[in-house]
Amino acid sequence: MFRGSAVPTVTVDDVAADAYILDVREDDEWAAGHAPDATHLPMMQIPARIDEIPTDRDVVVVCRVGGRSAQVVAYLQQQGLDRTINLDGGMSDWAAAGRPMVSEDGGAPRVA
């Protein structure tokens, strides 16, 4: 699916169980709640750490509602990482769909 500025998107229901999920939110958002197997790489660190992002499989990029992650997907695609996909609705839709979440701060997992 393509939306807006031709950034590929996927809905929560279409994220594969074994997907590589790249969470680009800030540290406090990550600590509040995230997908169990997600990798945390804050948006502003992407340019310096781009080599850490796999190129041999699909990468689902997620933020709170999908805006920041769409920007990251656009950037990564410009850098040649064409297997990056934005999670439409972000962690808000993830939580609303009842998908598993964990927290790092000792509280119940939540979208902050």
Buried (B, 14 or more C-beta within 10 A) or exposed (E): EEEEEEBBBBEBEEBEEEBBBBBBBBEEBBBBBBBEEBBBBBBEEBEEEBEEBEEEEBBBBBBBBBEBBBBBBBBBBEEEBEBBBBBBBBBBBBBEEEBEBEBBEEEEBEBB
